[in-house]
Amino acid sequence: MGNHSMFSEFILLGFSADPQTQTVLFMFFLVIHLLTLMGNLVMLLMIRADFHLHTPMYFFLGQLSFLDLCHSSVTVPKMLENRLSESKTIFVESCLAQAFFVFATGATEACLLAVMAYDRYVAISCPLLYGQLMNKQLCAGLVWGSWSLAFVDALINILLAASLDYCEDQTIPHFSCELSSLFPLSCSDTSPNFTLLLCSSVLHFFGTFIMIVSSYAHIVSTILSISSTSGRSKAFSTCSSHLTTVILFYGSGFLSYLLPTSGSPLEMVFSLQYSVVTPMLNPLIYSLQNKEVRVALGRMLRRYVNFFT
């Protein structure tokens, strides 16, 4: 028996060890990561540069793009490195740090999606008072509250996980370090860790999901009370992008965390969807389904074309 100082590294075995498969996976994840970086950076630049998008809705969308950049950058670079490496190892300290940021960014995104749902509820239910109710101070407070709550919760969970003794198998059947993957490697009593993680999951994921469902229940009720068909269609169109993002995030996230940590192909698919694919898709969803974003993107492209010509 001993603590985690007995060894300095974990082994991440989340994918096939076949060299040809590793090369294909490297190229696949590299393309996804580059698209994620490009899409979210363009979204951030566009929101900041176009004054037409200086509204609460796009302020929150900019925060979502920044979160997607952070969440993807926490896991994908190490995943790419391991696709080209034979050892596929990660230092214990790096693994704990990665688990911290995966938890913190994921929990922040859950809170932010709930905030965005509330923003859509206010915009549709009280359009005349929208600017007054969703003022800059409130928007900044909601964002800072989301970040703070998530990071404090992640810090508590990681500090408790860092005190565990890791003296069993060093192999993690996953492509990244997450708290649920670390607990089976410990020879300590992990019941307090599981209890704390369960409470955190209930708070951040199930709690925020209930808030989103409640906001959309009120939104649907308001939309149904609109007499004109065009009015109902216009009101619903302002929520379609956010609703698609919520379905992708919570659908893959719930399935990923509800499945046991076994390294099964199904678990890998949902984990990849949650942590790698969704951050790439979010800018596309808001670009394709939101007319204001498409118009702003066209203005930005024309500005840059005119500048270089």
C-alpha positions in Angstrom: 0.0 0.0 0.0 1.1 3.5 -0.5 0.1 6.8 -2.0 0.3 8.1 -5.6 4.0 9.0 -5.2 4.6 5.2 -5.8 4.2 6.1 -9.5 4.2 9.4 -11.4 2.1 8.6 -14.4 -1.3 7.2 -15.5 -1.8 5.4 -18.9 -4.6 6.6 -21.1 -6.0 3.7 -23.2 -9.1 5.1 -24.7 -8.6 4.0 -28.3 -7.2 1.2 -30.5 -3.5 0.6 -30.4 -3.3 -0.2 -34.1 -0.8 2.2 -35.7 -2.9 2.8 -38.8 -6.0 3.5 -36.7 -3.9 5.9 -34.5 -2.9 7.9 -37.6 -6.4 8.2 -38.9 -7.6 9.2 -35.4 -4.9 11.8 -35.2 -5.9 13.5 -38.5 -9.6 13.3 -37.6 -9.2 14.9 -34.2 -6.7 17.5 -35.6 -9.2 18.6 -38.2 -12.0 18.8 -35.5 -9.8 20.8 -33.2 -8.7 23.3 -35.9 -12.4 23.8 -36.9 -13.3 24.3 -33.2 -10.6 26.9 -32.8 -11.4 28.7 -36.0 -15.2 28.7 -35.6 -15.2 29.9 -32.0 -12.5 32.5 -32.6 -14.5 33.9 -35.6 -17.6 34.0 -33.4 -15.8 35.9 -30.6 -14.2 38.3 -33.1 -17.5 38.9 -34.9 -19.5 39.6 -31.6 -16.8 42.0 -30.4 -16.4 43.9 -33.7 -20.1 44.2 -34.8 -22.1 46.7 -32.6 -25.3 45.1 -33.9 -24.4 42.1 -31.7 -23.8 44.0 -28.5 -26.9 42.6 -26.8 -27.2 40.3 -23.8 -28.0 37.3 -26.1 -24.7 37.6 -28.0 -22.8 38.5 -24.9 -23.7 35.1 -23.5 -23.0 33.5 -26.9 -19.5 35.0 -26.8 -19.0 33.4 -23.4 -20.2 30.1 -24.7 -17.7 30.3 -27.6 -14.9 31.1 -25.1 -15.9 28.1 -23.0 -15.9 25.8 -26.0 -12.4 27.0 -26.8 -11.3 26.2 -23.2 -13.1 22.9 -23.0 -11.7 21.6 -26.3 -8.2 22.8 -25.5 -8.1 21.0 -22.2 -8.6 17.5 -23.7 -7.8 17.5 -27.4 -4.0 18.5 -27.4 -3.1 15.6 -25.1 -5.3 13.3 -27.1 -3.4 14.3 -30.2 -0.1 13.8 -28.5 -1.1 10.3 -27.4 -2.1 9.3 -30.9 1.5 9.7 -31.9 3.1 8.4 -28.8 3.7 4.7 -27.8 3.6 5.3 -24.1 0.2 7.2 -23.9 1.0 8.4 -20.4 0.1 11.5 -18.4 1.6 12.7 -15.2 -0.6 12.3 -12.1 -0.5 16.0 -11.4 -1.4 16.8 -15.1 -4.2 14.2 -14.9 -5.7 15.9 -11.8 -5.3 19.3 -13.5 -7.1 18.1 -16.6 -9.9 16.6 -14.5 -10.3 19.9 -12.7 -10.6 21.9 -15.9 -12.9 19.4 -17.6 -15.2 19.6 -14.6 -14.9 23.4 -14.3 -15.6 24.2 -17.9 -18.3 21.6 -18.3 -20.1 22.9 -15.1 -19.7 26.5 -16.2 -21.3 25.7 -19.6 -24.2 24.0 -17.9 -24.8 27.1 -15.8 -24.4 29.4 -18.8 -26.9 27.4 -20.9 -29.4 27.9 -18.0 -28.6 31.6 -18.0 -29.1 31.8 -21.8 -32.5 30.0 -21.4 -33.6 32.6 -18.9 -32.4 35.4 -21.3 -34.6 33.9 -24.0 -37.5 33.7 -21.6 -37.2 37.4 -20.7 -36.8 38.4 -24.3 -40.0 36.6 -25.4 -42.1 37.2 -22.3 -41.1 40.9 -21.6 -39.8 42.3 -25.0 -40.5 45.9 -24.0 -38.6 45.6 -20.7 -35.8 43.3 -22.1 -33.1 45.9 -22.2 -33.9 47.2 -18.8 -34.2 43.7 -17.1 -31.1 42.2 -18.8 -28.8 45.1 -18.1 -25.0 44.9 -18.3 -24.6 44.5 -14.5 -27.0 41.6 -14.3 -25.4 39.9 -17.4 -21.9 40.2 -16.0 -23.1 39.0 -12.6 -24.7 35.9 -14.1 -21.6 35.1 -16.1 -19.2 35.6 -13.1 -21.6 33.6 -10.9 -21.5 30.7 -13.4 -17.7 30.7 -13.6 -17.2 31.1 -9.8 -19.7 28.4 -8.8 -18.3 25.9 -11.2 -14.6 26.5 -10.3 -15.2 26.4 -6.6 -17.1 23.2 -6.9 -14.4 21.7 -9.2 -11.7 22.8 -6.8 -13.4 21.1 -3.8 -13.8 17.8 -5.8 -10.2 17.8 -7.0 -8.7 18.6 -3.6 -10.6 15.6 -2.2 -9.5 13.4 -5.2 -5.8 14.5 -4.7 -5.8 13.2 -1.2 -6.7 9.6 -2.4 -4.1 6.9 -2.5 -3.6 5.6 -6.0 -1.9 2.2 -5.7 -3.9 0.0 -8.1 -3.8 -0.4 -11.9 -2.4 2.8 -13.5 -4.5 2.3 -16.7 -7.4 4.7 -17.3 -9.8 3.2 -20.0 -10.5 6.7 -21.4 -9.0 9.3 -23.7 -8.9 11.9 -21.0 -8.8 12.3 -17.2 -12.1 12.7 -15.5 -13.0 12.3 -11.8 -15.1 9.2 -12.4 -12.2 7.5 -14.2 -9.8 8.1 -11.3 -11.8 6.7 -8.5 -11.5 3.0 -9.5 -7.7 3.3 -9.5 -7.7 4.2 -5.8 -7.2 1.8 -2.9 -8.7 4.4 -0.5 -12.3 4.8 0.5 -13.8 6.7 -2.4 -17.4 6.9 -1.0 -17.0 10.5 0.1 -15.7 11.4 -3.4 -18.6 9.7 -5.1 -21.1 11.4 -2.8 -19.5 14.8 -3.4 -19.4 14.2 -7.2 -23.0 13.1 -7.1 -24.1 16.2 -5.3 -22.1 18.4 -7.7 -23.7 16.6 -10.7 -27.2 17.1 -9.3 -26.4 20.8 -8.7 -24.8 21.6 -12.0 -26.3 19.3 -14.5 -29.7 18.2 -13.2 -30.3 21.5 -11.4 -29.5 23.6 -14.4 -31.5 21.2 -16.7 -34.6 21.8 -14.5 -34.1 25.5 -14.8 -33.8 25.3 -18.6 -37.0 23.1 -18.8 -38.8 25.6 -16.6 -37.7 28.6 -18.8 -38.8 26.8 -21.9 -42.1 25.8 -20.4 -42.8 29.5 -19.9 -41.5 30.3 -23.4 -43.8 27.8 -25.0 -46.7 29.1 -23.0 -46.0 32.7 -24.1 -45.5 31.6 -27.8 -48.8 29.8 -27.8 -50.6 32.9 -26.6 -49.4 34.9 -29.6 -52.2 35.1 -32.1 -50.3 35.5 -35.4 -48.5 32.5 -37.0 -45.6 34.7 -38.1 -45.2 36.1 -34.6 -45.1 32.6 -33.1 -42.6 31.5 -35.8 -40.4 34.5 -35.2 -40.4 34.0 -31.4 -39.5 30.3 -31.7 -36.7 31.1 -34.2 -34.9 33.1 -31.5 -34.7 30.0 -29.3 -34.0 27.3 -31.9 -30.2 27.6 -31.9 -30.0 27.6 -28.1 -32.4 24.6 -27.9 -30.3 22.6 -30.3 -27.1 23.4 -28.3 -28.9 22.3 -25.1 -30.0 19.0 -26.7 -26.5 18.2 -27.8 -24.8 19.2 -24.5 -27.2 17.5 -22.1 -28.0 14.5 -24.3 -24.4 13.4 -24.8 -23.4 14.6 -21.3 -26.1 12.7 -19.4 -25.5 9.5 -21.4 -21.7 9.8 -20.9 -21.9 10.2 -17.2 -24.7 7.7 -16.7 -22.8 4.9 -18.4 -20.2 3.0 -16.2 -16.6 3.9 -16.8 -15.6 0.8 -18.7 -14.0 2.1 -21.8 -16.7 0.6 -24.0 -17.1 2.0 -27.6 -20.5 3.4 -26.8 -19.1 5.3 -23.8 -16.3 6.7 -26.0 -18.8 7.9 -28.6 -20.9 9.8 -26.1 -17.8 11.2 -24.4 -16.3 12.4 -27.7 -19.6 14.0 -28.7 -19.8 15.8 -25.4 -16.2 17.0 -25.1 -14.9 17.2 -28.7 -17.6 17.4 -31.3 -20.1 19.7 -29.6 -17.6 22.6 -29.1 -17.1 22.4 -32.9 -20.8 22.3 -33.8 -21.9 25.2 -31.6 -20.6 28.0 -33.9 -22.1 26.2 -36.9 -25.5 25.9 -35.2 -25.7 29.6 -34.4 -24.4 30.6 -37.8 -26.8 28.4 -39.8 -29.9 29.0 -37.6 -29.5 32.6 -36.7 -30.1 35.3 -39.3 -28.4 38.1 -37.3 -25.2 36.0 -37.1 -25.2 35.2 -40.8 -25.7 38.9 -41.6 -23.0 40.0 -39.2 -20.6 37.3 -40.6 -21.3 38.7 -44.1 -20.5 42.2 -43.0 -17.3 41.1 -41.4 -16.1 39.2 -44.4 -16.9 42.2 -46.7 -15.0 44.5 -44.4 -11.9 42.2 -44.5 -12.2 41.8 -48.3 -12.3 45.5 -48.8 -9.4 46.0 -46.4 -7.1 43.6 -48.3 -8.2 44.8 -51.7 
